[in-house]
């Protein structure tokens, strides 16, 4: 068996060396939940193109984002380093320190300070591929800094639409109000445009190895779709049976309980249509057999806060939360010569960097991707990779998440909360919904995992939130009461309105009806 695995590993490496180096297409969705896809179990959203990609991919069913929010996760993908080590621990633009008091949340802690751009001294994945002769391309959401820290400043030859913004300022239909992308025909869809730009780059680069990074703004809010797609998903919700209520309270904010949002459904499907454009172009050009394709998301689906778009059930929480709904992601790699299968090893966003270098037959950047490991030994069947995974978020999420750090060791998951030093301990094999806290019953395991977690934080030189000396418990309770008595009923009313026959978001469905042709 060992001999067979070594032969397989040598075959993969020799294949890469014998032919033209493989191309890479990295597709990153924004705020897409693990269960927002057909192949991960959604009966509501329709994603045939991503499902087809999954059918020919390595499907890492225990794949994780590096953070519960976007900028830290994206920085980790680009660098192979954890957000804690990079000191990019919150979405860039979030308030921290005493400025946090201005948001009206009345919290016990002042969130940690963090770096607001991707440091120039980091060698990004794009720079590593460019140094090996690859043409590099970026399209879509960047959110890793402003002027001087755009995609073109970090190794991308071409940048379409990537700048400091974390959401599409002009919405999902042209005009886009994006300084890094020309407007299209009035009513043109943003996801389709980004995919078309990517496909055109592929056509222009077919004679030379390329590294293309398609980073959708979808499915981040504001959620928008066409009237036709809204009607389709409204009918699906009615046919399945619309629940009387759609939300319940989590600890801080209401959280969505059902996948029945017809606007979000249309947004997801359009993103899937866009993936189909890229995959079709690869096939038409005869490049599919020599192109590595990655598909993943930067954090969990938005079930709470922002647009309250989706439900991650049966996973608990969503974007911004410390539970599985905030960090578990679709994690697909389709590679030449590699048979599709499901893989249960625990993997994380930092692993893409060294893995793609290995799959392309390029030199490792060992001093750079220090928190990621190459998944090639798993892919070839040479060995399992058994290691602990860590997360650190010393902030309050817009969605209700709390300042906390997390370790996953095997099936065990420990969450340490920085407000009061309490812990939660879950066994994910028996309790994937994270409802049965075992921290008291398994006190020894709790202590051991906490010691491991704090050792990793020390080694990473992590930053921490601090106690707010003017915290007022009564004001904090008033915020929670308002969320229960005002916000929750308003969300229920908005849900009913969105599912009603009379729903009209504005005069022209966010501009999707306005075309010049």
Backbone torsions as a table, in degrees:
resi	resn	phi	psi	omega
1	UNK	NA	-43.2	179.8
2	UNK	-62.7	-42.1	179.0
3	UNK	-60.5	-42.8	179.8
4	UNK	-60.9	-43.1	-178.7
5	UNK	-65.9	-38.5	178.4
6	UNK	-65.6	-39.8	177.1
7	UNK	-62.4	-42.0	179.2
8	UNK	-62.9	-43.4	179.0
9	UNK	-61.9	-44.5	179.1
10	UNK	-63.9	-35.1	178.9
11	UNK	-63.2	-44.8	180.0
12	UNK	-60.8	-47.3	-177.9
13	UNK	-64.8	-44.6	-178.4
14	UNK	-67.0	-33.6	177.3
15	UNK	-63.4	-43.2	178.3
16	UNK	-61.3	-40.5	-177.1
17	UNK	-73.7	-32.4	-173.6
18	UNK	-75.4	-30.2	-176.6
19	UNK	-108.8	177.4	172.8
20	UNK	-58.0	140.4	-180.0
21	UNK	-55.3	141.6	-175.8
22	UNK	-69.2	147.4	171.8
23	UNK	-77.8	163.9	177.5
24	UNK	-131.2	128.6	170.1
25	UNK	-120.7	114.3	-179.0
26	UNK	-106.1	117.3	-178.3
27	UNK	-110.6	118.9	-178.0
28	UNK	-118.1	118.3	173.2
29	UNK	-86.5	157.2	-179.8
30	UNK	-110.4	120.0	176.5
31	UNK	66.8	24.5	179.2
32	UNK	-85.5	124.4	-179.1
33	UNK	-76.9	157.5	-179.0
34	UNK	-58.2	-38.9	-176.8
35	UNK	-96.9	21.6	178.6
36	UNK	-89.4	9.9	-174.6
37	UNK	-125.0	153.2	178.5
38	UNK	-60.1	-44.5	-174.7
39	UNK	-71.8	-15.9	175.5
40	UNK	-98.7	5.5	170.4
41	UNK	116.5	-0.5	179.9
42	UNK	-73.4	129.1	173.0
43	UNK	-94.1	-4.5	-173.8
44	UNK	-103.0	-54.5	179.5
45	UNK	-77.3	143.5	-179.6
46	UNK	-111.9	119.4	-175.5
47	UNK	-135.7	62.2	-174.3
48	UNK	-62.8	-33.5	-177.6
49	UNK	-73.6	-41.0	176.7
50	UNK	-70.1	-36.6	176.1
51	UNK	-61.0	-40.7	178.4
52	UNK	-64.8	-40.5	175.8
53	UNK	-61.3	-42.6	179.3
54	UNK	-60.8	-35.1	-177.0
55	UNK	-67.1	-18.6	178.5
56	UNK	-118.3	21.3	-176.6
57	UNK	-116.6	162.9	161.3
58	UNK	-75.5	120.7	-175.2
59	UNK	-108.8	102.3	-179.6
60	UNK	-83.8	100.7	-171.6
61	UNK	-77.6	-8.0	171.1
62	UNK	-118.0	49.2	178.4
63	UNK	-91.4	139.8	-175.5
64	UNK	-129.8	148.3	165.5
65	UNK	-76.6	157.7	-179.9
66	UNK	-77.0	-14.0	-179.1
67	UNK	-152.7	163.7	178.2
68	UNK	-84.8	-6.3	176.4
69	UNK	-133.0	172.1	-160.2
70	UNK	-73.3	-60.3	-171.7
71	UNK	-56.4	-45.9	177.9
72	UNK	-60.4	-40.7	179.9
73	UNK	-64.0	-42.7	-179.7
74	UNK	-67.8	-39.2	177.2
75	UNK	-63.1	-38.9	178.6
76	UNK	-65.8	-40.2	176.3
77	UNK	-59.8	-45.0	-175.0
78	UNK	-70.3	-29.6	-170.3
79	UNK	-112.7	-20.3	-173.7
80	UNK	76.0	13.3	178.5
81	UNK	-116.3	149.6	-179.2
82	UNK	-70.4	152.5	175.6
83	UNK	-56.5	-36.9	179.5
84	UNK	-61.6	-42.2	-179.4
85	UNK	-70.4	-37.6	179.7
86	UNK	-74.8	-20.4	-172.5
87	UNK	63.6	27.6	167.6
88	UNK	-109.8	89.2	-169.8
89	UNK	-110.9	-5.9	175.7
90	UNK	-135.6	167.2	176.9
91	UNK	-62.5	136.0	-172.7
92	UNK	-70.1	120.5	-173.8
93	UNK	119.3	-17.9	177.8
94	UNK	-66.5	144.3	179.7
95	UNK	-76.2	150.2	178.5
96	UNK	-144.2	173.5	-178.3
97	UNK	58.3	-147.9	-177.9
98	UNK	-67.2	-19.1	176.5
99	UNK	-63.0	-22.2	-179.6
100	UNK	-61.6	-27.3	-179.3
101	UNK	-61.1	-22.3	-175.7
102	UNK	-76.7	-10.7	-176.7
103	UNK	-86.9	-8.0	174.1
104	UNK	79.5	23.3	-178.3
105	UNK	-91.0	-22.1	176.6
106	UNK	56.7	56.2	-177.0
107	UNK	-97.2	162.7	-178.4
108	UNK	-70.5	-31.4	-173.6
109	UNK	-114.2	154.2	169.7
110	UNK	-98.0	118.9	-174.9
111	UNK	-57.9	151.4	-179.3
112	UNK	-64.7	150.7	170.6
113	UNK	-72.6	160.2	-177.2
114	UNK	-153.8	163.5	179.1
115	UNK	-78.9	138.7	-172.9
116	UNK	-102.6	11.7	173.8
117	UNK	-156.7	158.4	178.6
118	UNK	-71.5	119.7	-175.3
119	UNK	-61.7	139.7	-179.2
120	UNK	-64.4	-26.8	-177.7
121	UNK	-72.8	-11.8	177.2
122	UNK	-78.6	134.9	174.3
123	UNK	-89.9	107.2	-176.2
124	UNK	-74.4	165.7	175.0
125	UNK	-56.9	-40.1	179.6
126	UNK	-63.7	-41.2	179.5
127	UNK	-65.7	-36.3	178.6
128	UNK	-64.9	-41.9	178.5
129	UNK	-72.0	-38.9	179.6
130	UNK	-62.5	-38.7	179.2
131	UNK	-63.2	-21.0	179.6
132	UNK	-98.4	13.9	174.1
133	UNK	94.7	7.9	179.2
134	UNK	-80.8	142.0	165.5
135	UNK	-77.8	138.1	-174.2
136	UNK	-121.9	142.1	-172.0
137	UNK	-143.7	140.1	176.4
138	UNK	-132.0	137.1	174.4
139	UNK	-139.6	130.6	172.5
140	UNK	110.9	-145.3	-173.0
141	UNK	-75.7	131.5	177.0
142	UNK	-107.7	-71.4	174.7
143	UNK	58.8	37.1	177.0
144	UNK	-126.4	32.3	176.9
145	UNK	127.2	166.9	-179.0
146	UNK	-101.2	-146.1	-177.6
147	UNK	-50.2	127.1	-177.3
148	UNK	93.0	-10.5	178.2
149	UNK	-135.8	42.8	176.4
150	UNK	-90.3	173.3	178.9
151	UNK	-53.5	-40.7	-179.2
152	UNK	-67.0	-15.9	176.5
153	UNK	-88.8	-4.2	-176.4
154	UNK	-130.2	33.6	168.6
155	UNK	105.0	1.0	-179.7
156	UNK	-96.9	125.7	178.8
157	UNK	-67.6	-36.2	-177.4
158	UNK	-127.2	137.2	176.5
159	UNK	-131.4	118.8	176.2
160	UNK	-118.0	103.7	171.3
161	UNK	90.9	2.5	-177.6
162	UNK	-98.2	120.3	175.9
163	UNK	-150.8	-154.3	-170.2
164	UNK	-74.2	-19.2	-170.4
165	UNK	-70.6	145.0	177.5
166	UNK	-98.2	-9.4	177.8
167	UNK	-139.0	161.0	-178.9
168	UNK	-75.5	103.7	-174.5
169	UNK	-56.1	-38.9	-178.9
170	UNK	-90.2	5.1	-177.9
171	UNK	85.0	-167.9	-173.2
172	UNK	-96.0	8.9	178.4
173	UNK	-134.3	137.7	-178.4
174	UNK	-62.0	142.3	8.4
175	UNK	-76.2	142.7	-168.2
176	UNK	-93.8	-17.6	-176.0
177	UNK	55.9	46.9	-177.8
178	UNK	-123.9	114.9	-175.9
179	UNK	-68.7	-11.9	-178.2
180	UNK	-105.0	13.4	-179.4
181	UNK	-155.0	131.9	177.3
182	UNK	-70.2	145.3	175.2
183	UNK	-65.4	150.2	174.7
184	UNK	-100.1	-164.0	173.6
185	UNK	-57.5	139.7	178.8
186	UNK	-53.9	126.8	-178.0
187	UNK	95.8	-8.4	176.5
188	UNK	-58.9	142.9	-177.7
189	UNK	-88.8	136.6	-175.4
190	UNK	-64.3	-46.5	-178.7
191	UNK	-63.0	-41.6	178.4
192	UNK	-64.6	-40.3	179.6
193	UNK	-63.4	-45.2	-179.2
194	UNK	-63.7	-38.9	178.3
195	UNK	-67.4	-39.9	179.4
196	UNK	-65.0	-41.3	176.2
197	UNK	-60.7	-41.3	178.7
198	UNK	-64.9	-45.8	179.3
199	UNK	-61.2	-39.7	178.9
200	UNK	-66.7	-38.2	175.3
201	UNK	-61.3	-42.1	178.4
202	UNK	-59.4	-43.9	179.2
203	UNK	-61.4	-41.3	-178.8
204	UNK	-71.6	-21.7	-172.7
205	UNK	-109.4	11.9	-169.7
206	UNK	-64.4	-18.9	-179.1
207	UNK	-89.7	-3.1	-176.3
208	UNK	-140.6	144.1	179.4
209	UNK	-56.9	141.0	-178.9
210	UNK	-134.6	155.4	175.3
211	UNK	-124.6	106.6	-176.8
212	UNK	-113.0	128.6	-178.0
213	UNK	-116.2	104.5	178.0
214	UNK	-97.0	109.1	-173.0
215	UNK	-114.8	92.6	-176.3
216	UNK	-62.5	144.8	164.3
217	UNK	-74.6	-30.8	176.2
218	UNK	-67.4	141.0	14.7
219	UNK	-112.5	35.6	178.1
220	UNK	-64.5	151.4	174.6
221	UNK	-68.4	157.9	5.5
222	UNK	-75.2	132.7	-178.5
223	UNK	-77.1	130.8	-176.8
224	UNK	-145.7	150.3	175.9
225	UNK	-153.9	-175.0	175.7
226	UNK	-89.3	162.8	178.0
227	UNK	-62.4	-36.7	-178.5
228	UNK	-64.7	-44.5	-179.6
229	UNK	-70.9	-37.4	175.5
230	UNK	-58.3	-45.5	-178.9
231	UNK	-62.7	-40.2	178.4
232	UNK	-58.2	-47.2	-175.8
233	UNK	-80.4	-24.3	171.2
234	UNK	-64.4	-43.1	179.1
235	UNK	-65.3	-37.0	177.6
236	UNK	-64.3	-41.3	179.2
237	UNK	-64.1	-42.6	179.7
238	UNK	-65.5	-40.4	-178.9
239	UNK	-65.2	-37.2	179.8
240	UNK	-74.9	-21.6	-177.5
241	UNK	100.8	111.1	-176.8
242	UNK	-82.5	123.5	179.1
243	UNK	-66.0	149.9	-177.7
244	UNK	-63.1	-40.0	177.6
245	UNK	-123.2	152.6	-175.5
246	UNK	-115.6	-9.8	-173.5
247	UNK	-136.0	155.9	166.8
248	UNK	-141.5	163.6	-177.8
249	UNK	-78.4	130.2	162.6
250	UNK	-87.4	-159.5	-175.5
251	UNK	-66.0	-35.4	-174.2
252	UNK	-119.2	-46.3	-173.9
253	UNK	-123.3	159.8	169.9
254	UNK	-63.1	152.9	179.4
255	UNK	-136.3	139.6	-175.3
256	UNK	-71.1	140.3	-175.4
257	UNK	-107.8	-14.1	-174.7
258	UNK	-137.1	149.0	170.9
259	UNK	-87.0	89.4	-179.5
260	UNK	-146.3	26.9	-178.9
261	UNK	-93.3	106.2	-172.7
262	UNK	-69.8	-28.9	177.5
263	UNK	-70.2	-44.8	178.0
264	UNK	-64.8	-38.6	177.3
265	UNK	-56.4	-43.8	177.7
266	UNK	-65.9	-37.6	179.0
267	UNK	-64.2	-42.8	178.0
268	UNK	-63.2	-45.9	-177.2
269	UNK	-64.0	-38.3	178.9
270	UNK	-65.4	-39.0	174.9
271	UNK	-60.2	-41.2	177.2
272	UNK	-63.6	-40.4	175.1
273	UNK	-56.4	-41.0	-179.0
274	UNK	-66.0	-41.2	174.9
275	UNK	-57.9	-40.0	178.8
276	UNK	-60.1	-34.9	178.9
277	UNK	-62.5	-44.8	-179.2
278	UNK	-67.1	-45.1	-178.2
279	UNK	-65.1	-38.4	178.4
280	UNK	-63.7	-40.5	180.0
281	UNK	-64.5	-40.4	176.5
282	UNK	-59.2	-42.3	179.3
283	UNK	-65.9	-46.4	-177.1
284	UNK	-60.6	-34.2	-177.8
285	UNK	-89.1	-0.5	-178.6
286	UNK	71.1	25.2	-176.7
287	UNK	-102.0	-7.9	-173.8
288	UNK	-60.8	-34.8	-176.4
289	UNK	-77.8	-7.7	178.5
290	UNK	-127.8	32.4	-179.5
291	UNK	-132.0	128.0	172.4
292	UNK	-83.1	129.8	178.5
293	UNK	-120.9	129.3	176.7
294	UNK	-114.0	140.5	170.3
295	UNK	-135.0	129.0	177.2
296	UNK	-158.6	-176.3	178.0
297	UNK	-131.7	162.1	-174.9
298	UNK	-89.2	-18.4	176.2
299	UNK	-170.4	-179.7	-175.5
300	UNK	-71.3	170.1	-179.9
301	UNK	-68.7	151.1	-176.0
302	UNK	-83.3	94.7	178.3
303	UNK	-95.7	-18.2	-174.5
304	UNK	-145.7	143.0	-176.3
305	UNK	71.9	177.7	-178.3
306	UNK	48.6	-118.9	-176.6
307	UNK	-98.3	3.8	-179.7
308	UNK	46.9	50.9	-161.9
309	UNK	-79.5	-40.7	-166.4
310	UNK	-139.9	176.0	171.2
311	UNK	-118.5	135.4	178.0
312	UNK	-97.7	8.3	-178.5
313	UNK	-54.8	141.4	10.8
314	UNK	-84.4	0.7	176.5
315	UNK	-69.2	146.5	179.7
316	UNK	-86.8	142.0	175.4
317	UNK	80.0	-155.2	-177.6
318	UNK	179.0	-160.9	179.2
319	UNK	-45.0	135.5	177.7
320	UNK	86.7	-13.8	-176.7
321	UNK	-96.6	155.7	-178.3
322	UNK	-82.2	-10.1	-179.0
323	UNK	-86.5	177.5	-172.3
324	UNK	-59.1	-33.0	179.3
325	UNK	-61.5	-19.6	-179.8
326	UNK	-89.2	-20.3	-171.0
327	UNK	-129.4	-20.1	-179.5
328	UNK	-76.8	135.3	-170.1
329	UNK	-135.6	156.3	161.9
330	UNK	-58.3	139.0	-172.8
331	UNK	-148.1	87.7	-172.9
332	UNK	-115.3	138.5	171.8
333	UNK	-134.8	116.1	172.4
334	UNK	-104.6	121.5	-174.9
335	UNK	-132.5	144.8	179.4
336	UNK	-55.5	131.8	175.8
337	UNK	78.0	3.4	-177.7
338	UNK	-109.4	121.2	-178.9
339	UNK	-71.5	140.7	179.4
340	UNK	-69.4	145.0	174.2
341	UNK	-171.0	165.6	174.5
342	UNK	-88.2	140.3	-179.3
343	UNK	-128.2	129.6	-173.6
344	UNK	-97.1	-6.2	178.8
345	UNK	-57.4	146.2	179.5
346	UNK	-79.0	123.2	-177.1
347	UNK	-133.0	162.7	-173.9
348	UNK	-145.6	162.6	-172.3
349	UNK	-52.4	-35.3	-179.8
350	UNK	-62.8	-18.6	-176.8
351	UNK	-73.4	-20.7	-177.7
352	UNK	-60.8	-41.7	-175.8
353	UNK	-56.3	-62.7	-179.1
354	UNK	-65.4	-29.8	-179.9
355	UNK	-66.4	-45.6	-179.5
356	UNK	-66.0	-37.6	175.2
357	UNK	-60.4	-44.8	179.1
358	UNK	-63.0	-46.6	-178.4
359	UNK	-64.3	-29.3	179.1
360	UNK	-87.6	-4.1	-179.7
361	UNK	75.2	25.9	-179.0
362	UNK	-99.9	164.7	-177.8
363	UNK	-70.6	141.6	175.9
364	UNK	-66.9	153.6	174.2
365	UNK	-112.9	67.4	-167.5
366	UNK	-59.4	-34.1	-179.9
367	UNK	-79.3	-8.6	-179.0
368	UNK	-98.6	-60.5	-174.3
369	UNK	-85.8	60.6	-171.4
370	UNK	-72.6	-21.7	-179.4
371	UNK	-102.7	1.2	176.5
372	UNK	-111.7	155.5	175.2
373	UNK	-126.8	148.7	175.6
374	UNK	-69.0	134.4	179.0
375	UNK	-91.4	5.9	-179.1
376	UNK	-57.6	-40.7	177.3
377	UNK	-60.1	-34.4	175.0
378	UNK	-69.6	-44.8	-175.9
379	UNK	-61.1	-42.0	-178.4
380	UNK	-82.6	-9.8	-177.7
381	UNK	81.4	11.6	-178.7
382	UNK	-66.0	-42.5	179.4
383	UNK	-165.1	162.7	171.4
384	UNK	-83.1	157.5	174.9
385	UNK	-113.9	108.8	-175.9
386	UNK	-110.3	103.8	179.5
387	UNK	-149.3	165.2	178.2
388	UNK	-83.5	150.4	173.8
389	UNK	-113.6	147.4	-175.3
390	UNK	-133.7	148.8	173.2
391	UNK	-138.6	149.1	178.9
392	UNK	-143.7	122.0	-178.9
393	UNK	-138.5	89.5	-177.4
394	UNK	-86.2	49.0	-173.4
395	UNK	-143.9	171.0	170.2
396	UNK	-102.7	126.1	178.8
397	UNK	-76.1	148.6	173.6
398	UNK	-61.1	-16.6	-174.6
399	UNK	-98.4	-2.5	178.2
400	UNK	112.8	-1.8	177.7
401	UNK	-69.0	156.3	-174.5
402	UNK	-113.2	153.0	176.7
403	UNK	-58.5	119.2	-173.7
404	UNK	-162.9	163.2	174.9
405	UNK	-128.7	152.4	-170.0
406	UNK	-135.7	142.9	168.6
407	UNK	-129.1	137.3	169.9
408	UNK	-115.5	120.9	176.4
409	UNK	-122.4	109.4	-175.0
410	UNK	59.3	-128.4	177.7
411	UNK	-86.4	-4.7	-177.5
412	UNK	-88.4	140.0	176.6
413	UNK	-134.5	121.8	177.9
414	UNK	-110.4	132.0	173.4
415	UNK	-114.4	124.2	177.4
416	UNK	-110.1	123.8	-176.9
417	UNK	-98.0	132.2	-173.7
418	UNK	-86.7	-13.8	176.9
419	UNK	-63.3	-42.9	-172.9
420	UNK	-138.5	11.8	177.2
421	UNK	64.6	20.4	177.7
422	UNK	-81.8	165.2	-179.2
423	UNK	-129.2	153.5	166.3
424	UNK	-125.9	138.7	179.6
425	UNK	-128.5	127.1	-179.5
426	UNK	-128.1	147.6	169.0
427	UNK	-104.8	106.0	-171.4
428	UNK	-69.8	-22.3	177.1
429	UNK	-66.5	-37.2	-178.3
430	UNK	-98.7	-19.1	-171.5
431	UNK	-142.4	65.5	-178.0
432	UNK	-64.9	-17.5	179.3
433	UNK	-87.7	-2.6	176.1
434	UNK	54.8	55.4	179.1
435	UNK	-110.7	-16.4	-174.1
436	UNK	-112.9	92.0	-179.2
437	UNK	-72.2	119.9	-176.9
438	UNK	-105.1	13.0	-173.0
439	UNK	-62.6	-30.1	178.4
440	UNK	-83.2	-42.9	-179.7
441	UNK	-67.9	-33.8	-178.7
442	UNK	-111.8	58.5	-173.2
443	UNK	-64.3	-35.2	179.6
444	UNK	-66.6	-45.8	177.5
445	UNK	-61.5	-39.0	177.3
446	UNK	-59.9	-46.5	-179.4
447	UNK	-64.4	-41.9	-178.4
448	UNK	-65.4	-44.2	179.8
449	UNK	-67.8	-37.9	178.6
450	UNK	-63.9	-39.7	178.1
451	UNK	-63.1	-43.0	176.9
452	UNK	-61.0	-44.8	-178.6
453	UNK	-61.7	-47.0	-177.8
454	UNK	-68.6	-32.3	176.1
455	UNK	-64.2	-42.6	177.9
456	UNK	-64.6	-41.3	178.3
457	UNK	-61.8	-40.9	177.6
458	UNK	-63.5	-44.7	-178.9
459	UNK	-64.1	-32.5	179.8
460	UNK	-83.3	-5.6	-176.4
461	UNK	55.4	48.0	-176.0
462	UNK	-68.1	149.9	174.1
463	UNK	-94.3	154.6	-174.9
464	UNK	-129.2	154.9	169.6
465	UNK	-71.3	159.0	-178.2
466	UNK	-124.6	152.7	176.7
467	UNK	-62.3	137.9	175.4
468	UNK	-90.8	114.4	-175.5
469	UNK	-66.3	-15.1	-179.3
470	UNK	-109.2	18.1	177.7
471	UNK	-58.0	137.1	-179.3
472	UNK	-125.1	114.6	-175.6
473	UNK	-63.4	-36.7	-179.4
474	UNK	-65.0	-39.9	177.8
475	UNK	-66.8	-38.2	177.5
476	UNK	-63.2	-44.1	179.0
477	UNK	-62.0	-34.8	179.4
478	UNK	-65.5	-36.9	177.1
479	UNK	-64.0	-44.6	179.6
480	UNK	-63.1	-40.2	179.7
481	UNK	-65.0	-38.1	177.8
482	UNK	-65.0	-39.0	177.8
483	UNK	-61.8	-37.2	-179.7
484	UNK	-74.8	-44.8	-170.5
485	UNK	-91.6	-21.8	-177.7
486	UNK	-113.9	-52.9	-175.1
487	UNK	-67.6	-46.3	-177.3
488	UNK	-58.3	-49.9	177.4
489	UNK	-61.7	-35.5	179.2
490	UNK	-64.8	-41.0	178.6
491	UNK	-64.2	-39.4	177.8
492	UNK	-63.0	-40.3	179.3
493	UNK	-66.6	-41.3	178.7
494	UNK	-63.5	-39.1	178.0
495	UNK	-62.4	-46.6	179.2
496	UNK	-61.1	-40.7	-179.7
497	UNK	-65.1	-41.8	-178.4
498	UNK	-65.6	-26.0	-179.7
499	UNK	-96.1	0.9	-177.0
500	UNK	-87.0	158.8	179.8
501	UNK	-65.1	-25.6	-173.9
502	UNK	-89.3	3.3	-173.1
503	UNK	-60.9	122.9	174.0
504	UNK	-139.4	107.4	-176.5
505	UNK	-67.6	-34.6	175.6
506	UNK	-166.2	-170.2	-172.5
507	UNK	-66.7	-33.3	-173.5
508	UNK	-131.2	30.6	178.3
509	UNK	51.2	59.1	176.9
510	UNK	58.0	24.6	178.6
511	UNK	91.7	-0.7	-177.7
512	UNK	-70.0	-17.6	177.6
513	UNK	-86.8	-15.5	-174.0
514	UNK	-86.4	110.1	177.4
515	UNK	-130.6	155.6	-179.4
516	UNK	-101.6	3.2	-177.4
517	UNK	-103.3	NA	NA
